[in-house]
């Protein structure tokens, strides 16, 4: 069985503490992905906030 690095546990806890409502933040996330695409010079971009739901 693999162990989870301590920094990963802290990251997951911090993300959970934010209690983000992804539905209500849709426009903000769209703006962030547009900004990321502009910075990187790509047509599209994708941002993932990976939590503990699938561990």
C-alpha positions as CSV (number, residue, x, y, z in Angstrom):
1,X,0.0,0.0,0.0
2,X,1.3,3.4,-1.0
3,X,1.7,6.1,1.6
4,X,0.4,9.6,0.9
5,X,3.1,12.3,1.2
6,X,2.6,14.8,4.1
7,X,2.5,17.8,1.8
8,X,-0.3,16.1,-0.2
9,X,-2.4,15.6,3.0
10,X,-1.9,19.2,3.9
11,X,-2.9,20.2,0.3
12,X,-6.1,18.1,0.4
13,X,-7.0,19.5,3.8
14,X,-6.5,23.1,2.7
15,X,-8.6,22.5,-0.4
16,X,-11.4,21.0,1.6
17,X,-11.3,23.9,4.1
18,X,-12.0,26.3,1.3
19,X,-15.4,24.7,0.8
20,X,-15.6,25.9,-2.8
21,X,-19.0,25.9,-4.5
22,X,-17.8,25.1,-8.0
23,X,-21.2,25.8,-9.5
24,X,-21.5,29.3,-8.2
25,X,-17.9,30.0,-9.1
26,X,-18.3,28.9,-12.7
27,X,-17.8,32.3,-14.2
28,X,-14.7,32.9,-12.1
29,X,-13.2,29.6,-13.1
30,X,-14.0,30.4,-16.8
31,X,-12.1,33.7,-16.3
32,X,-9.1,31.9,-14.8
33,X,-8.9,29.4,-17.7
34,X,-9.2,32.3,-20.2
35,X,-6.4,34.1,-18.4
36,X,-4.2,30.9,-18.4
37,X,-4.8,30.4,-22.1
38,X,-3.8,34.0,-22.8
39,X,-0.6,33.7,-20.7
40,X,0.4,30.4,-22.4
41,X,-0.6,31.5,-25.9
42,X,-3.1,28.6,-26.3
43,X,-6.6,28.6,-27.6
44,X,-7.9,26.7,-24.5
45,X,-6.7,25.8,-21.1
46,X,-7.9,23.6,-18.2
47,X,-7.6,24.0,-14.5
48,X,-8.0,21.1,-12.1
49,X,-8.6,21.4,-8.4
50,X,-8.1,17.8,-7.4
51,X,-9.5,16.9,-4.0
52,X,-9.9,13.7,-1.9
53,X,-13.2,12.5,-3.4
54,X,-11.5,9.9,-5.5
55,X,-8.9,8.6,-3.1
